[in-house]
Every structure is written in structure tokens, then in C-alpha cells.
Amino acid sequence: MVRLLRPLTRGTTYTRFVHLWVPMLATSVWMLIDPSAPWATALMVVPLGLIPAVRRGEGVQAQFMLTRSGQDPAVSVVPSATWRDRMRTVLWLEVRVALGWAAAGATVWLPLIAVDLIRVSAGHVPDDNPFLELFPPVARPHWAYALLAPLPLIVLYGAVVGLGELVAVIARRLLGPSAAERVTALEERTERLLERTRIAHELHDSIGHALTVAVVQAGAARAAKDPAFTDRALLAIEDTGRTALEDLERVLGVLREAGRPASGQPALVEADRLMESARASGARIEAELTGPLETLPGPVSREGYRILQEALTNVLRHAGPVPVRIRVAAGDRTLRLEVRNPMTARTPGPGRGSGLRGIRERAALLGGRARTGPDDGDWQVHVELPLR
């Protein structure tokens, strides 16, 4: 019993019923103009449904009055973009008018029937009730009719709840997103997932690089026991930490504002900053950068910077302050990036580590390829990224 009465405690039950009554406002006004043609409102909504903005208005109403959360992805809130959407809107308006008539009839007549049954059971027979014309036996008073009085109220309860559920289901079918809108929503969701993956990579690369430099510098300063070297190590730690904090603040800004595109990301033309940081950590860098790096496409330049950063971080983390040879060549169609360093006992085996996996994923995302592993006694990271 409690479960059957639970819909009466939900606000959605009443907002849905109000939603059903809204078309009756226009019908009531028309009835004052021409009582002989109550069906005219059903014709008036046809040109109204062809207006693109009407679909958005109906969707907003459905979101706030028919759904329990106020936000249902099954109901679209964008204007009609195709004739199919316009015809669906017209059909929705026609259904809404029809259900409004049913809701109005149930609300008006069912309580009157319950009242008349009680009056008949008390010995009073109304003279102007069409219900009595349909059921002549009710015209004879009898106390048993009082037992039937709750039935119209039960039917009214079923109409209130049932019509509300029905209009919500129909709204999802007729006001739901079209195929093109579903594709757009899927693309936006994919972009958000890719953005989250990119942010995770950036945090790993930037913070991991900063922590690696700090650990290497601190260990080298403690082993050297040279005040001048310690000062340089502390300065390198400070610079690297400040850069990492800037990257962290930028990434957190993107997380706080999901709709804002990431901007201000370092590009490959700033590779000198990475190499100076690695040199300050004790690595001996031999670099050769050729080609027009400043004209590289934005995504390629940014991902190339992150790949180089991760490659240098791996060198410092696993091999320590060893000689590193860097080759960056920007051609007409391909950007080639290579980082080589001598193998040591601490160098990881092929395929190990999230950093190397991140390099391969970044390259694959741009349609390129990456090779990592031993080569002629060196550990190499070789990446090729297409420019078109």
C-alpha cells in the first residue's frame, strides 16, 4: 500500500500534471473565442512545431517538469536542425494537446462523479449530470452508492500518475537527440576522455621530471661536498621546481574549467630549457636541432617537447648523469627525435615503465611511431611524427 501511494510524495508527479495542463490554457482562451471548435488548438500547433526554437523550449520544459533529476540526456535542449526534428516536434505538440485533454477531463469529471455518487447515496438526485444519463440506475437513490464513491478517485489517481509517466516516456522518444546530435555528444565525450588522458600524461611528465632532477641534484650535492656545487644544485632544483609548479597550476586550471582549452603549453622550440635542466643535473648533453622547429604544427611541437622531456627524465632516473646525444630534425613531412645514452646496470628492460609507454602512446596519437630499447650498446628513444 505504501509503495502504491509513494508517487504522491514526489514533486515530479505534480509537475508532470501541471505540464499536461499547460496546453489547456491556450484551449481555454480559444473556447472563449469559438466554443464550437475546441479542436482548433490541435491545428494551431502544427506551424508552431516547425519553428526550430520551439524544440529547445519544449526540451527545457520537459527537463525541468517531467524528469526527476532536472537533467535527462534522453531529452534534447537544442533547436531543430532537420525537417525530421521539426516533424517530431509537431507530433510531440499534438500528443501533448491530446494528453492535456485527457488530463483535464479526468481532473474535472472524476471528482464530480465521486461527489454525485455520495449525493445519490444520501437521497439527492442531481438533475443536470450527464453521468446519470449514461447510467440510469444511479438516478434511484440508494446508500450502497457511497461504497462506489472512492472508485472515481482511484481512477483519478491512476490518471494523474499514469499520464505523467506516459508523457515522460513520449518526451524521451519525440524530443530525444537525433542521430547527428548523438554523434556530436559521443565526439565531445571522446574529446573529454582524451583531454583527461593528456592531462595525466602531462602531470606524470612534468612532475616526474622535476622530482627526478631534484633527487639527482640532491644526491650529487651530498656526494660532492662542495659548497659551490651545492649552490648550483640548489639553484637547479629551484628552477625545475618553479617550472613544475607552473605546469601544475596550468593543468589544474584546465581541470577547474573543463570547457576551456589548454593553452600556454611548452613547445619544442623551448627544448633548450629541458637540456639546461638536464645539464644542471650532471648529464653531458650533445644536441643537434635542425629544421624549422618554430613552424611545426602545434600538436606535434607540444607532444615532441613532452616526449623529449620524458626521454631525458628516464635517462636521469635510470642511468644517472651520463652522456646524452639528442637529435631533433624537422623535415617537410616528418619530425624525427632521437635520444641516446650509454647502457648502465640500472637501465630498464624494453617495454618497462609508464614513461616509455607514454612516449609510445603520444606518438601513436599523432599517427607516428616510437622505438625504445637497446641499440649498439646504447639505450635509444627514436620517435617519428608526421607533420601532415
Secondary structure as UniProt FT lines:
FT   HELIX           2..5
FT   HELIX           6..9
FT   HELIX           11..33
FT   TURN            35..36
FT   TURN            38..39
FT   HELIX           40..49
FT   HELIX           52..66
FT   TURN            73..74
FT   HELIX           83..121
FT   TURN            122..123
FT   HELIX           130..134
FT   HELIX           136..139
FT   TURN            143..144
FT   HELIX           145..148
FT   HELIX           150..174
FT   HELIX           179..224
FT   HELIX           227..256
FT   TURN            258..259
FT   HELIX           268..270
FT   HELIX           271..280
FT   TURN            281..282
FT   STRAND          284..290
FT   HELIX           293..295
FT   HELIX           298..318
FT   STRAND          323..330
FT   STRAND          334..342
FT   TURN            345..346
FT   TURN            350..351
FT   HELIX           354..365
FT   TURN            366..367
FT   STRAND          369..375
FT   TURN            376..377
FT   STRAND          378..386
//
